[in-house]
Amino acid sequence: MAPPKSTASPAPASLIRGGRNRVADSLYEWCRKNYDFGYVFTQEELLQSNIIPNRDINVLLTSVQHLVVSHLFKLHDRQGGTIGWELIAQEKAQNYQNLSRDEQMVLMIVEGAGTSGIWTKTIKWRSQLHARVLERVYKLLETKGLIKPMKHVKNPGRKMYILAGLEPSEDATGGAWFSDGQLDVGLLQFMTRAVEMHIANQSWATVEPDGLENQPPSPGQKRKAPADSFEDHGDEGSKTAKTAEGQKGKASKYQPFDVGYTNYPTARTVTKHILEKQYITTILPQNAVAQLLEVMVYDGVLVKMLRSPQGDEFPDDVSTNKVAMYRSFKTPAELRAQYFVQGGKTSSHERTRKAAYRKAELEEVGRGGTSEVPCMQCPAFDICGDGGPVNVVTCQYFDQWYVQVREADREADVAKHPAKDKARNKEIDAAGKQKENERASSKIEIELDDD
């Protein structure tokens, strides 16, 4: 019923008719049309509505009490010791119909907790109801679809309830990375890998291959995985190794951007990339992506840099007016090699798993000492042996490494003792010639004996 346009009000004789309060109905309609649900009225504001006849306090209290009983108004304590009345939507008020006093009390307590939910122990303390009575009330309210149980990530062992029409707050659910109160490790690992690869692709400038012929790597370089992916199980592994860098026989090279580069990915661009690629069916909000990026920075996977906002960008930190952007420590090629090793650890073939674990161990140990020997870096170390497909006789890396080591030692010794080195080289050359003469004479003697 629309509120009256004039200042005239209904006569007091028409306050109650057929169990209804016409003044209360008019007052509620005026409040609903002029204010939003949830607004808390004072006594003076309700009197200024010109709905209450002659601004009679008794009529106002009667009308307000009728609305409170109908759950269209809700009492509130205001500062200064006064009281107020909150405007409630009719849809919410209907939830309290046909409920007992205990059921209404419990529903009001759960509703007051909002999206944070409330612990059953707290409900018992506030309602002062017996445990058996509460259990019956919980079941009845759940059956009517008014409340539902929930889990809190900070207190997973507690039994909690929330209104059926509400979604728990992020503080209660843990955010997008939690599912049913548990951290979704699979989702977190998958998105971490996808985000890291995207940021790596945006953190390094790609340099076209220079067309150099494929040569055996020097001892100072890491060996690539063999063409059979650490194992000989058909052509599938060979195809994977050949296409790991996007080209066959040639690997992409990367170099860092110049100092002052400002187009590194931000939380906003990473979120947009995730939505476009549709890695998952659910939508990850930007704050969840920002949390993931901060964790990756803490883990040492990314480095965080700050710059001024550009265009319509909103700063991540309002106090400093700066936007955070992220850069990857590893190149895309290094990440692909890392993921390749991680995939090998879960392979169904024992040889592949051993090779992958060995490569990971060597990377943790780092270079230096005996790890400089090609054998310590060779992924085929476990199958190397006499008569095997890989052996010391056919190894094309060991001799090259040994010659380079001797040359490096010689140059270091020359730098320290240049005069002594000349004499030593003469002695080495003379000794070498003498050994060659001995080998030639022994060969002649063997041939004479055969004759």
C-alpha positions as CSV (number, residue, x, y, z in Angstrom):
1,M,0.0,0.0,0.0
2,A,1.5,3.3,-1.0
3,P,2.1,5.9,1.7
4,P,-0.3,8.8,1.7
5,K,0.7,12.0,-0.2
6,S,-0.9,14.4,2.3
7,T,-0.1,15.0,5.9
8,A,-3.4,13.5,7.0
9,S,-3.2,10.1,8.8
10,P,-5.6,7.2,9.3
11,A,-7.9,7.6,12.2
12,P,-7.0,5.7,15.4
13,A,-10.1,3.6,15.1
14,S,-8.7,1.9,12.0
15,L,-5.4,0.8,13.6
16,I,-6.4,-2.9,13.8
17,R,-8.7,-4.5,11.4
18,G,-8.8,-8.2,10.7
19,G,-5.6,-8.8,12.7
20,R,-3.7,-6.2,10.7
21,N,-2.2,-2.9,11.6
22,R,-2.8,-0.4,8.8
23,V,-0.5,2.2,10.3
24,A,2.3,-0.3,10.6
25,D,1.7,-1.4,7.0
26,S,1.8,2.2,5.8
27,L,4.9,2.8,7.8
28,Y,6.7,-0.2,6.4
29,E,5.8,0.8,2.8
30,W,7.2,4.3,3.4
31,C,10.4,2.9,4.9
32,R,10.8,0.4,2.0
33,K,10.3,3.0,-0.7
34,N,12.6,5.7,0.8
35,Y,15.4,3.6,2.3
36,D,17.4,0.4,1.6
37,F,17.0,-2.8,3.5
38,G,19.3,-2.8,6.5
39,Y,18.9,0.8,7.4
40,V,18.4,1.5,11.1
41,F,15.8,4.1,11.9
42,T,15.5,6.3,14.9
43,Q,12.3,7.2,16.6
44,E,12.5,10.8,15.3
45,E,13.0,9.6,11.7
46,L,9.8,7.4,11.9
47,L,7.8,10.3,13.4
48,Q,8.9,12.5,10.5
49,S,7.3,10.1,8.0
50,N,3.9,11.8,8.7
51,I,2.4,8.3,8.9
52,I,1.9,8.3,12.7
53,P,-1.4,10.1,13.6
54,N,-0.6,13.3,15.4
55,R,2.9,12.0,16.1
56,D,1.5,9.9,18.9
57,I,4.3,8.0,20.6
58,N,1.9,5.2,21.7
59,V,0.7,4.6,18.2
60,L,4.3,4.6,17.0
61,L,5.3,2.0,19.6
62,T,2.3,-0.1,18.7
63,S,3.1,-0.1,15.0
64,V,6.8,-0.7,15.5
65,Q,6.0,-3.6,17.9
66,H,3.7,-5.1,15.2
67,L,6.5,-4.9,12.7
68,V,9.0,-6.4,15.1
69,V,6.7,-9.4,15.8
70,S,6.2,-9.8,12.0
71,H,10.1,-9.7,11.7
72,L,9.9,-6.8,9.3
73,F,11.7,-4.6,11.9
74,K,14.7,-5.7,14.0
75,L,15.7,-4.0,17.2
76,H,19.1,-2.5,17.5
77,D,21.0,-0.8,20.2
78,R,22.4,2.6,19.2
79,Q,25.1,4.7,20.7
80,G,24.0,6.9,23.6
81,G,21.7,4.2,25.0
82,T,18.9,4.7,22.5
83,I,17.3,2.0,20.4
84,G,16.7,1.7,16.6
85,W,14.8,-0.5,14.2
86,E,16.4,-2.1,11.2
87,L,14.4,-2.5,8.0
88,I,14.1,-6.2,7.0
89,A,13.0,-7.5,3.6
90,Q,9.8,-9.4,3.3
91,E,11.6,-12.5,1.9
92,K,13.7,-12.7,5.1
93,A,10.7,-12.1,7.3
94,Q,8.9,-15.1,5.7
95,N,11.6,-17.4,6.9
96,Y,10.4,-16.9,10.5
97,Q,6.8,-17.8,9.8
98,N,5.5,-21.0,11.3
99,L,8.6,-21.4,13.5
100,S,8.5,-22.0,17.2
101,R,10.1,-19.6,19.6
102,D,13.3,-21.7,19.9
103,E,13.6,-22.1,16.2
104,Q,13.2,-18.3,15.7
105,M,15.8,-17.7,18.3
106,V,18.4,-20.0,16.7
107,L,17.7,-18.7,13.2
108,M,18.2,-15.1,14.4
109,I,21.5,-16.0,16.1
110,V,22.7,-17.7,12.9
111,E,21.6,-14.8,10.8
112,G,23.4,-12.4,13.0
113,A,26.7,-14.2,12.3
114,G,26.5,-13.2,8.6
115,T,29.0,-14.8,6.2
116,S,31.4,-15.7,9.0
117,G,29.1,-18.5,10.3
118,I,28.8,-19.4,13.9
119,W,30.0,-22.2,16.2
120,T,27.3,-24.5,17.7
121,K,28.9,-23.9,21.1
122,T,28.3,-20.2,20.7
123,I,24.7,-20.8,19.7
124,K,24.2,-22.8,22.8
125,W,25.7,-20.1,25.0
126,R,23.6,-17.4,23.5
127,S,20.3,-19.3,23.4
128,Q,20.7,-21.1,26.7
129,L,18.9,-24.1,25.2
130,H,19.5,-27.7,26.0
131,A,21.8,-29.7,23.7
132,R,19.0,-32.1,22.7
133,V,16.6,-29.2,21.9
134,L,19.3,-27.6,19.8
135,E,19.9,-30.8,17.8
136,R,16.2,-31.0,17.1
137,V,16.1,-27.3,16.0
138,Y,19.2,-27.7,13.8
139,K,17.6,-30.7,11.9
140,L,14.3,-28.9,11.5
141,L,15.9,-25.7,10.2
142,E,18.1,-27.7,7.8
143,T,15.1,-29.6,6.5
144,K,13.3,-26.3,5.8
145,G,16.4,-25.0,3.9
146,L,17.0,-22.1,6.3
147,I,20.5,-23.0,7.6
148,K,23.3,-25.2,6.4
149,P,26.5,-26.6,8.0
150,M,29.9,-25.1,7.0
151,K,33.6,-25.6,7.7
152,H,36.1,-23.1,8.8
153,V,39.7,-23.4,7.6
154,K,41.1,-22.1,10.9
155,N,38.9,-24.4,13.0
156,P,38.2,-27.5,10.9
157,G,37.1,-29.5,13.9
158,R,34.2,-27.2,14.9
159,K,30.6,-27.7,13.8
160,M,29.4,-24.5,12.4
161,Y,26.2,-23.1,10.7
162,I,25.4,-20.4,8.3
163,L,22.3,-19.1,6.6
164,A,21.4,-21.3,3.6
165,G,21.3,-18.3,1.2
166,L,24.8,-17.0,2.1
167,E,28.2,-18.0,0.9
168,P,31.0,-18.2,3.6
169,S,33.4,-15.4,3.6
170,E,37.0,-15.8,2.3
171,D,38.3,-15.7,5.8
172,A,36.2,-18.8,6.6
173,T,36.7,-20.8,3.4
174,G,40.4,-19.8,2.8
175,G,39.7,-18.3,-0.6
176,A,39.8,-19.7,-4.0
177,W,42.7,-22.1,-3.2
178,F,40.6,-24.1,-0.6
179,S,37.9,-26.7,-1.3
180,D,35.6,-28.0,1.4
181,G,38.0,-26.4,4.0
182,Q,41.0,-28.2,2.6
183,L,43.9,-26.7,0.6
184,D,43.5,-27.8,-3.0
185,V,47.1,-28.9,-3.6
186,G,46.5,-30.1,-7.1
187,L,45.0,-26.9,-8.2
188,L,47.7,-24.9,-6.5
189,Q,50.5,-26.8,-8.2
190,F,48.9,-26.7,-11.6
191,M,48.3,-23.0,-11.5
192,T,51.8,-22.3,-10.1
193,R,53.3,-24.0,-13.1
194,A,51.0,-22.3,-15.6
195,V,51.7,-18.8,-14.0
196,E,55.4,-19.4,-13.8
197,M,55.6,-20.4,-17.5
198,H,53.6,-17.4,-18.6
199,I,55.7,-15.0,-16.6
200,A,58.9,-16.6,-17.9
201,N,57.7,-16.1,-21.5
202,Q,57.2,-12.4,-20.7
203,S,60.4,-11.9,-18.7
204,W,63.0,-12.8,-21.4
205,A,63.6,-11.6,-24.9
206,T,63.8,-14.4,-27.4
207,V,66.9,-14.4,-29.7
208,E,66.7,-16.4,-33.0
209,P,69.1,-19.3,-33.3
210,D,72.3,-18.3,-35.0
211,G,72.5,-21.4,-37.1
212,L,75.5,-23.0,-35.5
213,E,75.9,-26.6,-36.1
214,N,75.1,-29.0,-33.3
215,Q,78.3,-29.8,-31.5
216,P,79.0,-31.8,-28.3
217,P,78.6,-29.5,-25.3
218,S,81.7,-28.3,-23.5
219,P,82.4,-29.5,-20.0
220,G,81.1,-26.1,-18.7
221,Q,77.7,-26.7,-20.2
222,K,74.9,-28.9,-19.1
223,R,74.2,-32.1,-21.1
224,K,70.9,-32.3,-22.8
225,A,68.6,-35.2,-22.3
226,P,69.2,-38.0,-24.9
227,A,66.9,-38.3,-27.8
228,D,65.2,-41.3,-26.2
229,S,64.2,-39.4,-23.1
230,F,66.5,-41.4,-20.8
231,E,65.0,-44.6,-22.1
232,D,64.3,-46.6,-25.2
233,H,60.6,-47.0,-25.4
234,G,59.6,-46.1,-29.0
235,D,59.5,-42.8,-30.8
236,E,57.2,-41.0,-28.4
237,G,60.1,-39.9,-26.1
238,S,62.2,-38.9,-29.1
239,K,59.5,-36.6,-30.4
240,T,59.2,-35.0,-27.0
241,A,62.9,-34.3,-26.8
242,K,63.0,-32.9,-30.3
243,T,60.1,-30.5,-29.8
244,A,61.0,-29.5,-26.3
245,E,62.4,-26.1,-27.5
246,G,59.9,-25.7,-30.3
247,Q,62.4,-26.4,-33.0
248,K,64.2,-29.5,-34.2
249,G,67.9,-29.4,-33.7
250,K,68.0,-25.8,-32.7
251,A,67.2,-24.3,-29.2
252,S,65.8,-20.9,-28.6
253,K,68.1,-18.5,-26.8
254,Y,67.0,-15.9,-24.3
255,Q,68.4,-12.7,-22.9
256,P,67.1,-10.3,-20.3
257,F,65.4,-7.0,-21.2
258,D,67.1,-3.7,-20.8
259,V,67.2,-1.9,-17.4
260,G,64.0,0.1,-16.9
261,Y,61.8,-2.3,-18.8
262,T,58.2,-1.9,-17.4
263,N,56.1,-4.4,-19.3
264,Y,56.6,-7.4,-17.0
265,P,53.4,-9.2,-16.0
266,T,51.3,-7.8,-13.2
267,A,48.5,-9.4,-11.1
268,R,46.0,-7.9,-13.5
269,T,47.6,-9.2,-16.7
270,V,48.2,-12.6,-15.2
271,T,44.5,-12.9,-14.1
272,K,43.5,-11.8,-17.6
273,H,45.7,-14.5,-19.1
274,I,44.2,-17.2,-16.9
275,L,40.7,-16.2,-17.9
276,E,41.5,-16.2,-21.6
277,K,43.3,-19.6,-21.5
278,Q,40.5,-21.1,-19.3
279,Y,42.9,-23.4,-17.4
280,I,40.2,-24.2,-14.9
281,T,36.4,-24.1,-15.0
282,T,36.0,-21.8,-12.0
283,I,37.0,-18.1,-12.1
284,L,40.0,-17.0,-10.0
285,P,39.6,-13.5,-8.7
286,Q,42.5,-11.1,-9.0
287,N,43.1,-11.1,-5.2
288,A,43.6,-14.9,-5.3
289,V,46.1,-14.6,-8.2
290,A,47.9,-11.8,-6.2
291,Q,48.2,-14.1,-3.2
292,L,49.7,-16.8,-5.4
293,L,52.2,-14.4,-6.9
294,E,53.3,-13.3,-3.4
295,V,53.8,-16.9,-2.3
296,M,55.9,-17.5,-5.4
297,V,58.0,-14.5,-4.6
298,Y,58.5,-15.8,-1.1
299,D,59.5,-19.2,-2.4
300,G,62.2,-17.6,-4.6
301,V,60.6,-18.4,-7.9
302,L,59.8,-14.8,-8.9
303,V,61.2,-11.4,-8.2
304,K,58.9,-8.5,-7.5
305,M,59.5,-5.0,-8.9
306,L,57.5,-1.8,-8.5
307,R,56.6,0.9,-11.1
308,S,54.2,3.8,-11.5
309,P,50.7,3.1,-12.8
310,Q,50.1,3.4,-16.5
311,G,46.8,4.5,-18.1
312,D,43.8,3.3,-16.2
313,E,45.8,1.0,-13.9
314,F,44.9,1.0,-10.2
315,P,47.9,0.9,-7.9
316,D,48.4,-2.2,-5.8
317,D,49.7,-0.1,-2.9
318,V,47.6,3.1,-2.6
319,S,50.0,4.6,0.0
320,T,53.0,4.5,-2.4
321,N,51.0,4.7,-5.7
322,K,52.9,1.8,-7.1
323,V,52.0,-1.3,-9.3
324,A,53.8,-4.6,-8.6
325,M,55.1,-6.5,-11.6
326,Y,56.8,-9.9,-11.5
327,R,59.8,-11.4,-13.3
328,S,60.9,-15.0,-13.5
329,F,64.4,-16.1,-12.5
330,K,64.4,-19.0,-15.0
331,T,64.0,-18.9,-18.8
332,P,61.3,-20.8,-20.5
333,A,63.9,-23.4,-21.7
334,E,65.0,-23.9,-18.1
335,L,61.5,-24.4,-16.9
336,R,60.7,-26.9,-19.6
337,A,63.8,-28.9,-18.7
338,Q,62.7,-28.7,-15.0
339,Y,59.2,-29.9,-15.8
340,F,60.6,-32.7,-18.0
341,V,62.7,-33.9,-15.0
342,Q,59.7,-33.7,-12.7
343,G,57.6,-35.7,-15.1
344,G,60.3,-38.3,-15.3
345,K,60.2,-38.8,-11.5
346,T,56.6,-40.0,-11.9
347,S,57.3,-42.2,-14.9
348,S,56.2,-45.8,-14.9
349,H,59.6,-46.9,-16.2
350,E,62.3,-47.5,-13.6
351,R,65.1,-46.4,-15.8
352,T,63.4,-43.0,-16.5
353,R,62.8,-42.4,-12.8
354,K,66.4,-43.2,-11.9
355,A,67.8,-40.8,-14.6
356,A,65.4,-38.1,-13.5
357,Y,66.3,-38.4,-9.8
358,R,70.0,-38.4,-10.7
359,K,69.7,-35.3,-12.8
360,A,67.8,-33.5,-10.0
361,E,70.5,-34.5,-7.4
362,L,73.3,-33.2,-9.7
363,E,71.5,-29.9,-10.0
364,E,71.2,-29.6,-6.2
365,V,74.9,-30.5,-5.7
366,G,76.0,-27.9,-8.3
367,R,79.2,-27.7,-10.3
368,G,82.7,-28.0,-8.9
369,G,85.0,-30.8,-7.8
370,T,84.2,-34.3,-9.1
371,S,80.9,-33.0,-10.5
372,E,83.0,-31.4,-13.3
373,V,83.7,-34.9,-14.7
374,P,81.4,-35.6,-17.6
375,C,80.5,-39.0,-16.1
376,M,79.0,-37.2,-13.0
377,Q,76.6,-35.3,-15.3
378,C,75.8,-37.9,-17.8
379,P,72.1,-39.0,-17.7
380,A,73.1,-42.4,-19.1
381,F,75.5,-43.1,-16.3
382,D,73.5,-46.1,-15.1
383,I,73.7,-47.9,-18.4
384,C,77.4,-47.0,-19.1
385,G,79.6,-50.1,-19.1
386,D,81.9,-52.4,-21.1
387,G,80.0,-53.9,-24.0
388,G,77.0,-51.7,-23.5
389,P,75.5,-49.0,-25.8
390,V,77.4,-46.4,-23.8
391,N,81.0,-47.1,-22.7
392,V,84.2,-45.4,-21.9
393,V,85.7,-46.3,-25.3
394,T,83.0,-44.7,-27.4
395,C,82.4,-41.7,-25.1
396,Q,83.0,-38.5,-27.1
397,Y,83.0,-36.2,-24.2
398,F,85.6,-37.6,-21.8
399,D,88.7,-37.2,-24.0
400,Q,87.7,-33.7,-24.9
401,W,87.2,-32.8,-21.3
402,Y,90.5,-34.3,-20.3
403,V,92.4,-32.3,-23.0
404,Q,90.7,-29.1,-21.9
405,V,91.5,-29.7,-18.2
406,R,95.2,-30.4,-19.0
407,E,95.3,-27.2,-21.2
408,A,93.7,-25.2,-18.4
409,D,96.2,-26.6,-15.9
410,R,99.1,-25.8,-18.1
411,E,98.0,-22.2,-18.7
412,A,97.6,-21.7,-15.0
413,D,101.1,-23.1,-14.4
414,V,102.5,-20.9,-17.1
415,A,101.0,-17.8,-15.5
416,K,102.7,-18.7,-12.2
417,H,106.1,-20.1,-13.5
418,P,106.6,-19.0,-17.1
419,A,110.4,-19.9,-17.1
420,K,110.0,-23.3,-15.6
421,D,107.1,-24.1,-18.0
422,K,109.3,-23.8,-21.1
423,A,111.8,-26.3,-19.6
424,R,109.0,-28.6,-18.6
425,N,107.5,-28.5,-22.0
426,K,110.9,-29.5,-23.5
427,E,111.1,-32.4,-21.1
428,I,107.5,-33.4,-21.9
429,D,108.2,-33.3,-25.6
430,A,111.5,-35.2,-25.3
431,A,109.7,-37.8,-23.1
432,G,107.0,-38.1,-25.7
433,K,109.4,-38.6,-28.5
434,Q,111.3,-41.3,-26.5
435,K,108.0,-43.1,-25.8
436,E,107.1,-43.0,-29.5
437,N,110.5,-44.5,-30.4
438,E,110.1,-47.2,-27.8
439,R,106.7,-48.1,-29.2
440,A,108.1,-48.2,-32.8
441,S,111.0,-50.4,-31.8
442,S,108.7,-52.8,-29.8
443,K,106.5,-53.0,-32.8
444,I,109.4,-54.0,-35.0
445,E,110.6,-56.6,-32.5
446,I,107.0,-58.1,-32.5
447,E,106.9,-58.3,-36.2
448,L,110.4,-60.0,-36.3
449,D,109.2,-62.5,-33.8
450,D,106.2,-63.3,-35.9
451,D,108.3,-63.8,-38.9
